[in-house]
């Protein structure tokens, strides 16, 4: 017996979980049997069927589950990428102001060195004319050496911060080993801000990218619960099939009969499958429920953390503003004190110890003022970061990348 069988079919999946199927079967059979009507015989069948699950895996929502999960994953990746970009921008801003502070401190050290040098030169003249003791030269010269050491330390601090900032910028031609200096151009402009704590914490919860990530994960968990709940249902499916038959001694005869549609049949099938226990599906559903409960707890903890972070940053910003006012007033008074001590020294009413102490106090006050101003600027960066508005504050537009064709 010789049998040649050909099946040409098309399967079309439906968004509801069903399937439409069209089959064309061509069969040639050659046999040695005397009881065969045709030898060889050609048998052709054309069938169309549709099947649809009614419980498990039924409906558009269930069958689009993994598409939605993939969309959530894509949005989570976008959010995490955005958060990394925000962290980089915030760190660069902070190190910019640290570099500004380091360079301003270096300027103060150089100014203090020049003051100490002037005092030494004046003392040298006063000792020569006999109005000051020899010990005054030793004191002022020792102080001059100390000032030189502070300049060396400040210069090294500038180089370290500058090198770290170059590494963060990661620009060609601006590698860490290059001798190019980074000079801060933007000057601080401290402005006093007053915040409504309730309003700003609510906006922070709305704007923070890490909150968005948690909300997307919660949406994923809800989607998983819905899907796995459906998977615990019995499998119930309905199928309808329409079939046309053709038979002949030649292939053409078989297809002519198929075209006339004289012989056809209908078939309707309702099938049900109920797994015993179904523990695997129920376990996956419980796991999805526990995962959602955990993420709800994480969201509540994150909200509390954001509120605390924002309130802390508001208090820090206000404290740094008060520091600016206090340090600025102190620096003015220390400068007046230094000038007064120097006049007293020139008149022979004080020793150089008093002038040198006043000079050290002035340098310390100037250093504190620089620190307060830069800490205030960094606090503005931190509060923008805490409220999720850093990109807007930095005038950065965030949009999906569209590659060129």
VOVEXDO-675537 format. One record per residue: residue in one letter; y, x, z of N, C-alpha, C in turn. Coordinates in steps of 0.1 Angstrom, whole numbers, plus 2048, in hexadecimal, padded with zeros to 3 digits. Layout:
N
AYXZYXZYXZ
...
# end
This chain:
405
X7F480980080080080080C809800
X8168057F882380C7F782E8037FB
X8368078058417FF80A84E80780A
X8588018048668088048707FE80A
X87680281587E7F981D88C7FF81E
X8967F781B8A47FC81B8AC7F1823
X8B47F682D8BD7ED8358CB7F2834
X8D47EA82F8E27ED82E8E97E3837
X8F07E88418F67DF84B9047E484F
X90B7DA8559197DD85A9197D6868
X91D7DE87291F7D988092E7D9883
X9337CE8879427CD88B9437C9899
X9477D38A29487CF8B09557C68B2
X9547BD8BB95F7B48BE9667B88CB
X9737B68CD97A7B98D99757B18E5
X96E7A68E296979E8ED95C7A38F2
X9577AE8EC94A7B38F193E7AF8E8
X9417A68DE9367A28D59357AB8C9
X92D7A68BF92A7AE8B49277A58A8
X92D7A889D92A7A28909227AB888
X9177A788290E7AF87B9097A986E
X90A7B08639067AC8568FC7B6851
X8F07B184C8E57B98488E07B583A
X8DE7BE8318D77BB8248CB7C4824
X8BF7BD8238B27C48238AC7C3815
X8A87CE8108A17CF8038937D6806
X8887CE80287B7D38058727D27F9
X86C7DD7F58637DD7EA8557E07EF
X84B7D87EC83E7DA7F18347D97E5
X82B7E37E48217E47DA8137E67E2
X80A7DC7DF7FD7DC7E67F17DA7DD
X7E67DE7E27D97DC7DA7D27CF7DD
X7D97C77E67D37BA7EA7D37B07DF
X7C87A97DD7C779E7D37CE7917D7
X7D27907E37D87847E87E77847E7
X7ED78F7E37FB7907E28007877D6
X80B7807D88117777CE8177807C3
X81F78A7C78257937BE8217A17C2
X81E7A97B781A7B77BA8207C07AE
X82A7C77B18327C87BD83A7BC7C0
X83E7BB7CD8477B07D18547B57D6
X85F7AE7D386C7B27D88717A77E2
X8747AC7EE8797A37F88877A77FC
X89079D7FC89E7A08008A379680A
X8AA79B8148B079281F8BE796821
X8C678C8238D478D8268D7785833
X8DB78C83E8DD78584A8EB789850
X8F077F8578FD78185E8FB77B86C
X8FF7838768FD77F88490978288C
X90B77B89791577D8A091077C8AE
X9127858B790E7858C59197868CE
X9197808DA9247808E391E77F8F1
X92178A8FA91E78990892777E90F
X92177791892876C91F92C77092D
X92577993392877D94192C78B942
X9217949449247A29459297A8937
X9337B09389397B792C93F7AC922
X9437A192794979791F958796920
X95F79591596E7949169757A0912
X98279E90D98A7AA90998D7B3914
X9907AE9209947B692B98A7C092F
X97D7BB9309727C49349707CF929
X9707CB91D96D7D59129797DE90F
X9857DB9149907E49129927EC91F
X9897EC92898A7F293598D801934
X98480892C98581792B99281B923
X99781291A9A38159139AF81591D
X9AF80B9269BA80A9309B981693A
X9AD81A93E9AB8259479B0832940
X9AD8349339B383F92C9C283F92B
X9C88339299D68329299DC836937
X9D68319429DA83594F9D9844951
X9CE84A94D9CD85894E9D8860946
X9DB85B93A9E58619329F386093A
X9F6855940A02853947A0385C954
X9F785D95A9F68669669F9874962
X9F38799579F5887952A0488994F
XA0A87F949A19880946A21881952
XA1D87995CA25879969A23886970
XA1788B970A14898977A1C8A4970
XA1C8A3962A248AD95BA338AC95E
XA388A095FA4689E963A498A3970
XA3F8A197AA418A6987A428B5988
XA398BB980A398CA97FA478CF979
XA4C8C896FA598CC969A648CA974
XA638BF97BA6D8BD986A6C8C8990
XA608CC994A5F8D799EA658E4999
XA628E798CA688F3986A778F3986
XA7D8E8982A8B8E6981A918E898F
XA8B8E1999A908E29A7A908F19AC
XA858F79A9A839059AEA8E90E9A7
XA9090C99AA9A914993AA8912999
XAAB90599BAB89029A1ABA9099AF
XAAF9089B7AB090E9C4AB291D9C3
XAAB9249BAAAC9329B9AB99369B3
XABF92D9ABACC9309A5AD69319B1
XAD59289BAADF9289C5ADB9349CF
XACF9379D0ACC9439D8AD19509D2
XAD09519C5AD695C9BEAE595C9C0
XAEB9509BFAFA94F9C1AFD9559CF
XAF69509D9AF89549E7AF69639E8
XAEC9699E2AE99779E3AF497F9DD
XAFA97B9D2B059829CBB129819D3
XB149759D9B209749E1B1F97C9EE
XB1397D9F3B119859FFB139949FC
XB0F9989F0B119A69EBB209A89EA
XB2899F9E5B369A09E4B3C9A29F2
XB3799A9FBB3D99BA09B3A9A9A0F
XB2D9AEA0CB2A9BBA11B339C6A0B
XB369C59FFB3F9CE9F8B4D9CE9FE
XB529C1A00B5F9C0A06B5F9C6A14
XB559C4A1CB549C9A29B549D9A29
XB4D9DEA1FB4D9ECA1DB5B9F2A1A
XB629EBA11B709EFA0EB799EFA1A
XB779E4A22B7F9E3A2EB7C9EEA38
XB6F9F1A39B6B9FCA42B70A0AA3D
XB70A0BA30B75A18A2AB84A19A2C
XB8BA0EA2BB99A0FA2DB9CA12A3C
XB95A0CA45B97A0FA53B93A1EA56
XB89A23A50B86A31A52B91A3AA4D
XB96A37A41BA1A40A3CBADA3FA44
XBB1A33A49BBCA32A52BBAA39A5F
XBAEA38A64BABA3FA71BACA4EA6F
XBA7A53A64BA8A61A62BB6A66A62
XBBFA5EA5CBCEA62A5DBD3A62A6B
XBCFA57A72BD4A55A80BCFA60A89
XBC3A65A87BBEA70A8FBC5A7DA8C
XBC8A7FA7FBCFA8BA7BBDDA8CA82
XBE4A81A83BF1A81A89BF1A80A98
XBE4A7FA9DBE3A7FAACBE4A72AB3
XBE5A67AACBE6A5AAB3BD9A53AB6
XBCEA59AB1BC1A54AB4BB7A5FAB7
XBADA5CABFBA4A66AC4B9AA69AB9
XB93A74ABAB89A79AB0B7DA6FAAF
XB7AA69ABAB6FA5FABAB70A54AB0
XB7DA50AADB7FA45AA4B7AA48A96
XB7BA54A92B76A58A85B67A56A84
XB61A5BA8FB52A59A90B4EA4BA8F
XB55A42A97B51A34A97B53A2EA89
XB5EA30A83B61A2AA76B58A2FA6B
XB55A3CA6CB4CA42A62B3EA3CA63
XB39A3AA70B2CA34A72B2BA26A6D
XB36A1FA6FB37A11A6AB37A11A5B
XB3DA1AA55B3EA1BA46B2FA1EA41
XB28A26A47B1AA28A43B11A1CA45
XB14A14A4FB0DA07A51B109FDA46
XB1C9FDA42B209F4A38B1A9F7A2A
XB18A04A28B12A09A1CB03A04A1C
XAFDA05A27AEFA00A28AED9F1A25
XAF79EAA2AAF69DBA28AF89D8A19
XB009E0A12B029DEA03AF59E19FC
XAEE9ECA00AE19EF9FAAD79E49FC
XAD69DEA08ACD9D3A0BAD09C7A03
XADE9C4A02AE29B89FBADF9B99EC
XAE19C59E6ADE9C89D8ACF9C69D5
XAC69CB9DEAB89C99DDAB49BA9DD
XABB9B39E6AB89A49E7ABB99D9DA
XAC79A19D4ACB99B9C7AC199E9BD
XABC9AA9BCAB29AD9B2AA59A69B4
XAA09A49C0A9499C9C3A9598E9BE
XAA09879C2AA29799BEAA49789AF
XAAB9819A9AAE98199BAA0983993
XA9898C998A8B98E992A82981993
XA8397B99EA7B96E9A0A80963997
XA8D962995A9395898DA9095B97E
XA9096797AA8C96A96CA7E966969
XA75968973A67964972A66955970
XA6E94E977A6E93F977A7393A969
XA7E941964A8493D958A7B93F94C
XA7394A94DA6994D943A6E94D935
XA79954933A7F955925A7D96291F
XA7B962912A7996E90AA8597790B
XA8498390EA8F98C90FA9598C91D
XA90984926A95983934A8998593E
XA8098E93AA74990943A79997950
XA7099795AA7399C967A779AB966
XA719B395DA749C195DA819C4956
XA879BB94FA949BE948A9F9C1952
XAA99C894DAB49CC956AC09C2955
XABE9B894DAC89AD94BACB9A7959
XAD89A695CADC99F968ADF991966
XADB989970ADE97A970AEB978978
XAF5973972B02970979B0496197A
XB0395C986B0694D988B1494A984
XB1694097BB2393C976B2893097D
XB1F92697FB23919985B2691C994
XB32919998B3691A9A6B3290E9AE
XB2F90F9BBB2C9039C3B398FB9C5
XB378EE9C5B428E59C7B3E8DB9D1
XB3E8DF9DEB398D69E9B428C99EA
XB3B8BE9E9B428B19EAB3A8A99F5
XB418A39FEB3A89BA08B3588EA03
XB2888BA06B2287FA01B1D877A0D
XB1F86AA0CB19861A17B0F858A10
XB03857A16AF884FA10AF4843A18
XAF0839A11AEA82DA18ADB830A19
XAD6833A25AC9838A26ABE82EA21
XAC1821A24AB7817A1FAB6816A10
XAC2816A0AAC28159FBABC8219F5
XAC082D9FAABB8399F3AAC83B9F5
XAA7837A00A98838A02A9182F9F9
XA968229F7A908199EEA9081E9E0
XA9B8249DCA9C82A9CEA938369CD
XA9183D9D7A888499D7A7A8449D4
XA768399DBA688349D9A6682F9CB
XA7182A9C5A708259B7A708319AD
XA7783B9B0A798469A6A6F8519A7
XA698539B3A6185F9B4A5485F9AB
XA5286A9A4A4786B99AA3A86B9A1
XA398709ADA2C8709B5A288629B9
XA328599BBA2F84B9BEA2A8449B1
XA308489A6A2B842999A1C846997
XA1985399AA0B857998A0284F9A1
XA0684C9AD9FD8449B69FC8369B1
XA078309ACA068229A79FD82299B
X9FD82C9929F482C9879E682D98B
X9E38359959D683799B9D18299A1
X9DA8229A89D78159AD9D480B9A2
X9DB80C9979D880398C9CA806986
X9C78139869BA8179819AF81198A
X9B18129979A780D9A19A57FE99F
X9B07F799E9AF7E899C9A87E598F
X9AA7ED9859A37EB9789947EE97A
X9917F89819837FB98397C7F198B
X9827EB99597C7E099D9797D4994
X9837D098C9817C59839757C8979
X9747D497496A7D796B95C7D7972
X95B7DE97D94E7DF98394A7D298A
X9537CA98D94F7BC9919487B5986
X94E7B697A9477B096E9397B696C
X9387C396E92B7C996C9207C5975
X9237BE9809197B99899147AB985
X91A7A597A91579897690879A96D
X90078F96C8F478F9638F9791955
X8F079694D8F279793E8EE78A937
X8F87839328F577692B8FC77791E
X8F47769138FA7779058F576C8FC
X8FD7688F38FB75E8E98FB7648DB
X8F17618D38F07678C68ED75C8BB
X8F475D8B08F17548A58EF75D899
X8E47598918E17618858DE75887A
X8E475B86E8E17538628DA75D858
X8CF7598538C776284A8C375B83D
X8C57628328C175D8248B676681F
X8AC7608188A076781489F767805
X89A7727FF8977727F188A7797EE
X8837757E487577B7E187377A7D2
X86D7847CC86A7847BE86278F7B9
X85D78E7AD8557997A785E7A57A3
X86B7A27A18747AD79E8807AC7A7
X8877B77A88927B77B289D7AD7AE
X89F7AB7A18A97A279C8A57947A0
X89879079F8947837A38967807B2
X89478B7B98967897C88A47877CB
X8AD78E7C48BC78C7C78C177F7C2
X8BB77A7B78BE76D7B18BB7627BB
X8AF7637C18AC7597CC8B575A7D8
X8B87667DB8C27687E68CF7627E4
X8D47637D78E175E7D38E074E7D3
X8D57497CF8D473A7CF8D37347DD
X8D073C7E78D07387F58C772C7F7
X8BB72C7F18B27217F38AA7227FF
X8A872E8048A07308108A873881A
X8AB7318258B47378308AF73183D
X8B47378478B17328558BC73685E
X8BC72E8698C67308748BF734881
X8C573D8898BF7418958C97428A0
X8C773B8AB8D073B8B78C87408C3
X8CE74A8C98C67508D48D07518E1
X8CB74D8EC8D274E8F98C9757902
X8CE7639058C676C90D8CD76F91A
X8C57709258CB7749328C277F939
X8C978893F8C27939468C8794954
X8C079395E8C579496C8BE79F973
X8C57AA9768BF7B697C8BC7B298B
X8B17B89908AD7B599E8B57BE9A7
X8BC7B89B08C47C09B98D27C59B4
X8D17CB9A88DD7D09A18E67D99AA
X8DF7E29B28E57EA9BC8EF7F49B6
X8EB7F99AA8F48049A49027FE9A1
X9027F299A90F7EC9979177E89A3
X9107E39AE9177E09BA91C7EC9C1
X9157F79C091A8049C79268099C0
X9278089B293380C9AB93F8039AF
X93C7F69B19477ED9B594C7F09C2
X9437F39CC9477F79D994F8049D9
X94B80E9D195281A9D09608189CA
X9618109C096F80D9BB9788069C5
X9727FD9CE9797F79D897E8019E3
X97580A9E79798149F198481E9EB
X9828219DE98C8299D899A8239D8
X99B8169D59A880F9D59AE80E9E3
X9A580C9ED9AA80C9FB9B08199FF
X9A98249FB9AE8319FE9BB8349F7
X9BD8309EA9C98329E39D58299E9
X9D181D9EE9DB8159F59E181CA01
X9D7822A099DC82AA149E4836A11
X9E083CA069E8848A019F68449FD
X9F78389F6A048339F2A0D8309FE
XA0782AA08A0F827A14A14834A1B
XA0B83EA1CA0E84BA22A19852A1A
XA18851A0CA22857A04A30850A06
XA30843A07A3D83CA09A43841A16
XA3B842A21A40847A2EA45855A2C
XA3E85DA25A4286BA23A4F86CA1B
XA51864A11A5D864A09A69860A11
XA67855A19A72851A22A7685CA2C
XA6C862A32A6F86DA3BA76878A34
XA7187CA28A77887A21A85884A1D
XA88878A18A96875A14A9F875A20
XA9B86FA2BAA486FA37AA687DA3C
XA9C885A3CA9E893A40AA889AA37
XAA7898A2AAB089FA21ABE89AA23
XAC088DA26ACD887A28AD388EA34
XACB88FA3FAD0896A4BAD38A5A49
XACB8ABA41ACD8B9A3EADA8BBA36
XADC8B2A2CAE88B3A24AF58B1A2C
XAF48A8A36B008A6A3EB028B1A48
XAF78B7A4DAF88C3A56AFE8CFA4E
XAFA8D1A42AFF8DCA3AB0E8DAA37
XB128CDA35B208CBA33B288CEA3F
XB238CAA4BB2A8CEA57B2A8DDA59
XB208E3A55B1F8F2A56B2A8F8A4E
XB2C8F3A42B368F8A39B448F8A3F
XB478ECA45B548EAA4CB568F4A58
XB4B8F5A60B4C8FEA6BB4C90CA67
XB44910A5EB4491FA5AB51923A53
XB56919A4BB6391CA44B6E91FA4E
XB6F916A59B79918A63B76925A6B
XB6A928A6EB66934A75B6A940A6D
XB68940A60B6B94BA57B7A94EA57
XB82943A57B91944A57B9694BA64
XB90946A6FB9494BA7CB8F95AA7E
XB8395DA79B7F96BA7AB87974A72
XB8C96FA66B95978A5EBA297AA65
XBA7970A6BBB4971A73BB197BA7F
XBA697AA85BA3982A91BA2991A8C
XB9B993A81B9A9A1A7CBA89A7A79
XBB099FA72BBE9A4A6FBC69A7A7B
XBC499FA85BCC9A1A92BC69AEA99
XBB99AFA9ABB39BBAA0BB89C8A99
XBB89C7A8BBBC9D3A84BCB9D6A87
XBD49CCA88BE29CFA8BBE39D5A99
XBDB9D0AA2BDB9D6AB0BD69E4AB0
XBCC9E7AA7BC79F5AA6BD19FEAA0
XBD89F9A96BE3A02A90BEEA05A99
XBF19FBAA2BFB9FDAACBF7A06AB8
XBEAA09AB8BE5A12AC3BE1A0AACF
XBE09FDACEBDC9F4ADABCE9F1ADB
XBC59F5AD0BB79F2AD0BB09FEACB
XBA39FFACEB9BA09AC8B94A03ABB
XB8EA0CAB3B88A07AA7B7C9FEAAA
XB769FFAB6B6B9F7AB9B6E9E8AB8
XB7A9E4ABCB7F9D6ABBB809D2AAC
XB869DBAA4B889D8A96B7A9D7A8F
XB719E0A92B649E0A8CB5C9D3A90
XB5D9CFA9DB569C3AA1B5C9B7A9A
XB699B7A98B709ABA91B6C9ABA83
XB6A9B7A7DB669B8A6FB589B3A6D
XB4F9B7A77B419B2A76B409A3A78
XB4999DA81B4998FA83B4E988A77
XB5898DA70B5D987A64B52987A59
XB4B992A57B40993A4EB35988A51
XB32987A5DB2897DA61B2D96FA5E
XB3996CA61B3F95FA5EB3F95CA4F
XB43966A47B43964A39B34962A33
XB2B969A39B1D967A35B18959A39
XB1C954A44B18947A48B1E93CA3F
XB2B93EA3BB31935A32B2A934A25
XB26940A1FB1F940A13B12939A14
XB0B93CA1FAFE936A22AFF926A23
XB0A922A2AB0C913A2BB0E90CA1E
XB17913A15B1A90DA08B0E90C9FF
XB069179FFAFA9189F6AEF90E9FB
XAEE90EA09AE4904A0EAE88F6A0B
XAF58F3A0BAF98E6A07AF68E39F8
XAF88EC9F0AF48EA9E1AE58E89E0
XADD8F09E7ACF8EF9E7ACB8E19ED
XAD28DD9F7ACF8CF9FCAD18C49F2
XADB8C69EAADD8BC9DFAD28BC9D5
XACC8C89D2AC08C99CAAB48C29D1
XAB38C59DEAA88BF9E5AA88B09E7
XAB48AA9E8AB689C9EAAB48959DC
XAB889C9D1AB58969C4AA68979C1
XA9F8A19C6A918A29C4A8A8979CD
XA8E8969D9A8888C9E2A8A87E9DE
XA9587B9D7A9786D9D2A9286B9C3
XA8C8759BDA878749B0A928739A5
XA9E8799A8AA987899EAAD885999
XAA488F99BAA889D997AAA89F988
XAA2898980AA489A971AB189496D
XAB5889973AC2883970ACE88C975
XACC892981AD689A986AD88A797E
XACD8AC978ACD8B8970AD08B4961
XAD28A795EAD48A3950AC98A6947
XABD8A594CAB18A7943AAB89A93F
XAA9899932AA388D92CA9488F92A
XA8C88692FA7E88792EA7987D924
XA7288191AA6D87990FA6087E909
XA57876904A4B87B8FFA4D8848F3
XA4588E8F1A468978E6A408918D9
XA478908CEA4288B8C2A418978B8
XA3589B8B5A348A78ACA398A489E
XA3E8AE897A438AC88AA378AB880
XA388A3876A2D8A186CA2D8AD863
# end
